[in-house]
Amino acid sequence: MMNANLELEVRQAITDGTIQRCGTKGKENGKDGAYVIHNARVPFGYGWNWANGKSCRWQADSDEPMPQKEIREQEKALAEIKKEREKGYDRASLQAQRLIDNASTMVDDHHYMFGKGVIGAGPLRVDSTTCSSPSTALITE
């Protein structure tokens, strides 16, 4: 998967239409890249390299045009994938909001903040149920 100078390092391509993280040139074991491959009659997909800022859409070469029925099926499958992804975003957003809502306000004289010399840091809040150190505090408005 080296077209458009993406420089992605994909060891074993997964072609199920879901976004897969992968390495990039120079960081083969990292997660600075991603790709998605839709295994249709004429395969197509996208690639992203966050290390070099490049991305592209690609489609396999084919001499025959794709039938309209197949195009509609692909569009429907893509819409389902997008819908599932949006559900995941909604779940993550709700979880983040719950963490913020349940966080208690840290005060300037908190032992950790005082020991670090941080005074007047603004509205910092920490969720005492999920983190043991104020260094992982959530900043809220």
Kinemage of the C-alpha trace (Angstrom):
@kinemage 1
@onewidth
@group {chain A} dominant
@subgroup {mainchain}
@vectorlist {calphas} color= white
{ca met a 1} P 0.000 0.000 0.000
{ca met a 2} L 2.564 2.515 -1.121
{ca asn a 3} L 0.631 4.532 -3.717
{ca ala a 4} L 0.412 8.322 -3.480
{ca asn a 5} L 3.559 8.239 -1.327
{ca leu a 6} L 1.493 7.174 1.663
{ca glu a 7} L 4.357 4.958 2.816
{ca leu a 8} L 2.083 2.682 4.852
{ca glu a 9} L 3.459 -0.586 6.199
{ca val a 10} L 0.643 -3.158 6.031
{ca arg a 11} L 1.793 -6.649 6.978
{ca gln a 12} L -1.467 -8.500 6.281
{ca ala a 13} L -4.278 -6.509 4.720
{ca ile a 14} L -7.728 -6.875 6.266
{ca thr a 15} L -10.419 -6.357 3.649
{ca asp a 16} L -13.607 -6.254 5.712
{ca gly a 17} L -14.426 -2.566 5.186
{ca thr a 18} L -13.320 -1.440 8.646
{ca ile a 19} L -10.570 1.050 9.434
{ca gln a 20} L -7.324 -0.691 10.370
{ca arg a 21} L -4.342 1.015 12.020
{ca cys a 22} L -0.881 0.269 10.653
{ca gly a 23} L 2.716 1.372 10.696
{ca thr a 24} L 4.406 3.819 8.368
{ca lys a 25} L 7.815 3.942 6.699
{ca gly a 26} L 10.402 4.243 9.451
{ca lys a 27} L 7.858 3.304 12.150
{ca glu a 28} L 6.760 -0.074 10.841
{ca asn a 29} L 5.455 -1.226 14.233
{ca gly a 30} L 3.685 2.061 14.999
{ca lys a 31} L 0.105 3.179 14.467
{ca asp a 32} L 0.667 6.414 12.527
{ca gly a 33} L -1.186 5.088 9.490
{ca ala a 34} L -4.563 3.607 8.692
{ca tyr a 35} L -6.380 2.072 5.774
{ca val a 36} L -9.741 0.635 4.863
{ca ile a 37} L -10.305 -1.843 2.037
{ca his a 38} L -13.759 -2.636 0.727
{ca asn a 39} L -13.580 -6.046 -0.918
{ca ala a 40} L -16.132 -5.469 -3.661
{ca arg a 41} L -16.027 -6.845 -7.191
{ca val a 42} L -13.865 -3.820 -7.913
{ca pro a 43} L -12.020 -3.332 -4.606
{ca phe a 44} L -11.566 0.221 -3.337
{ca gly a 45} L -10.435 1.921 -0.198
{ca tyr a 46} L -8.728 4.788 1.566
{ca gly a 47} L -5.368 5.285 3.222
{ca trp a 48} L -4.087 7.820 5.753
{ca asn a 49} L -0.583 8.579 7.002
{ca trp a 50} L -0.679 11.000 9.921
{ca ala a 51} L 3.130 11.138 10.077
{ca asn a 52} L 3.465 12.771 6.643
{ca gly a 53} L -0.063 14.205 6.406
{ca lys a 54} L -0.993 12.374 3.203
{ca ser a 55} L -4.168 10.498 2.374
{ca cys a 56} L -5.809 9.069 -0.719
{ca arg a 57} L -8.726 7.117 -2.101
{ca trp a 58} L -7.992 4.287 -4.487
{ca gln a 59} L -9.872 1.828 -6.646
{ca ala a 60} L -8.637 -1.274 -8.434
{ca asp a 61} L -8.490 -1.070 -12.219
{ca ser a 62} L -11.350 -2.651 -14.127
{ca asp a 63} L -12.261 -2.610 -17.805
{ca glu a 64} L -15.958 -3.109 -17.199
{ca pro a 65} L -18.183 -0.581 -15.456
{ca met a 66} L -19.734 -1.576 -12.161
{ca pro a 67} L -23.457 -2.367 -12.418
{ca gln a 68} L -25.767 0.146 -10.725
{ca lys a 69} L -27.084 -2.565 -8.390
{ca glu a 70} L -23.553 -3.196 -7.086
{ca ile a 71} L -22.937 0.519 -6.692
{ca arg a 72} L -26.123 0.819 -4.610
{ca glu a 73} L -25.100 -2.198 -2.499
{ca gln a 74} L -21.679 -0.642 -1.866
{ca glu a 75} L -23.233 2.679 -0.920
{ca lys a 76} L -25.613 0.896 1.459
{ca ala a 77} L -22.729 -1.019 3.069
{ca leu a 78} L -20.723 2.196 3.454
{ca ala a 79} L -23.717 3.917 5.047
{ca glu a 80} L -24.026 1.029 7.559
{ca ile a 81} L -20.335 1.290 8.430
{ca lys a 82} L -20.683 5.045 8.904
{ca lys a 83} L -23.786 4.541 11.075
{ca glu a 84} L -21.948 2.041 13.315
{ca arg a 85} L -18.958 4.375 13.573
{ca glu a 86} L -21.266 7.245 14.600
{ca lys a 87} L -22.796 5.025 17.314
{ca gly a 88} L -19.293 4.428 18.651
{ca tyr a 89} L -18.609 8.179 18.683
{ca asp a 90} L -21.875 8.755 20.550
{ca arg a 91} L -20.994 6.103 23.159
{ca ala a 92} L -17.529 7.624 23.658
{ca ser a 93} L -19.019 11.102 23.972
{ca leu a 94} L -21.506 9.947 26.619
{ca gln a 95} L -18.767 8.175 28.556
{ca ala a 96} L -16.549 11.280 28.472
{ca gln a 97} L -19.432 13.461 29.624
{ca arg a 98} L -20.171 11.072 32.526
{ca leu a 99} L -16.523 11.282 33.612
{ca ile a 100} L -16.633 15.081 33.537
{ca asp a 101} L -19.990 15.242 35.322
{ca asn a 102} L -18.729 12.957 38.126
{ca ala a 103} L -15.380 14.672 38.541
{ca ser a 104} L -14.773 16.799 41.610
{ca thr a 105} L -13.173 20.228 41.420
{ca met a 106} L -9.540 20.444 42.438
{ca val a 107} L -8.613 23.431 44.579
{ca asp a 108} L -5.394 25.434 44.536
{ca asp a 109} L -4.312 24.030 47.886
{ca his a 110} L -4.637 20.397 46.782
{ca his a 111} L -1.463 18.635 47.982
{ca tyr a 112} L -0.385 17.601 44.493
{ca met a 113} L -0.985 21.016 42.922
{ca phe a 114} L 0.573 22.816 45.880
{ca gly a 115} L 3.625 20.538 45.790
{ca lys a 116} L 4.125 21.281 42.098
{ca gly a 117} L 3.705 25.003 42.636
{ca val a 118} L 0.636 25.168 40.424
{ca ile a 119} L -1.619 27.941 41.648
{ca gly a 120} L -4.629 29.353 39.834
{ca ala a 121} L -4.530 26.651 37.162
{ca gly a 122} L -8.170 27.175 36.343
{ca pro a 123} L -11.104 24.806 36.595
{ca leu a 124} L -9.386 21.425 36.903
{ca arg a 125} L -11.460 18.433 37.789
{ca val a 126} L -10.423 14.898 38.539
{ca asp a 127} L -12.427 11.694 38.440
{ca ser a 128} L -11.363 9.900 41.604
{ca thr a 129} L -12.977 6.640 40.496
{ca thr a 130} L -10.770 6.113 37.443
{ca cys a 131} L -7.468 7.814 38.199
{ca ser a 132} L -5.271 7.747 41.248
{ca ser a 133} L -3.098 10.723 40.380
{ca pro a 134} L -4.189 14.302 39.739
{ca ser a 135} L -1.710 14.314 36.856
{ca thr a 136} L -4.464 12.703 34.802
{ca ala a 137} L -6.960 15.446 35.631
{ca leu a 138} L -9.680 16.392 33.215
{ca ile a 139} L -9.800 20.040 32.230
{ca thr a 140} L -13.326 21.367 31.961
{ca glu a 141} L -14.912 24.732 31.483
